[in-house]
């Protein structure tokens, strides 16, 4: 593993099903983030975690939950998927100060 | 609240310079970033500028910051077809450190 790994790379999901998107980083970054990317809207923050054991809500948290049991992993769960959650999901991490984020390659999710 | 705005499209000819513009609202922004996203890929950090700087140059890339007008620009000299991508501007304030992204500017480079 080098950087951030997201899984799966793509998924088609029936509405109402539960789904967990996985994100793992090996850089020992304290902060991790989940964004969704939609055409014309850019990236919108769903949830974030400044350090292991803490999480916070972003701009569009409804319908999503996260956990941060350790430094490396930051899974995103859709409890009951709806079609409006069709999107590309990006996980990112950062050190606490400058340098910007490191992004994963994304998960393309289609809810039908 | 915080907001970052970009125009959605820019088309240039190969060899010309490209200038991608961005405006932001949060005057407490500490760092401002430019990211590049190629088709089907995640975002890659291109460059960033600290808020007490006016300009930063890195090879073909020049970042200009007008803090008074809250305006950021990215100039790409001698634009190549490989520069075709979506470019995102982002700001980071000193509260929580979360990045706020613009909508992205799709740069199309024609041969």
Boltz contact constraints between the chains, C-beta under 6 A:
constraints:
  - contact:
      token1: [A, 42]
      token2: [B, 101]
      max_distance: 6.0
  - contact:
      token1: [A, 42]
      token2: [B, 102]
      max_distance: 6.0
  - contact:
      token1: [A, 42]
      token2: [B, 103]
      max_distance: 6.0
  - contact:
      token1: [A, 42]
      token2: [B, 104]
      max_distance: 6.0
  - contact:
      token1: [A, 43]
      token2: [B, 101]
      max_distance: 6.0
  - contact:
      token1: [A, 48]
      token2: [B, 98]
      max_distance: 6.0
  - contact:
      token1: [A, 90]
      token2: [B, 42]
      max_distance: 6.0
  - contact:
      token1: [A, 98]
      token2: [B, 31]
      max_distance: 6.0
  - contact:
      token1: [A, 100]
      token2: [B, 33]
      max_distance: 6.0
  - contact:
      token1: [A, 100]
      token2: [B, 45]
      max_distance: 6.0
  - contact:
      token1: [A, 100]
      token2: [B, 48]
      max_distance: 6.0
  - contact:
      token1: [A, 103]
      token2: [B, 42]
      max_distance: 6.0
  - contact:
      token1: [A, 103]
      token2: [B, 43]
      max_distance: 6.0
  - contact:
      token1: [A, 104]
      token2: [B, 42]
      max_distance: 6.0
  - contact:
      token1: [A, 105]
      token2: [B, 42]
      max_distance: 6.0
  - contact:
      token1: [A, 106]
      token2: [B, 42]
      max_distance: 6.0
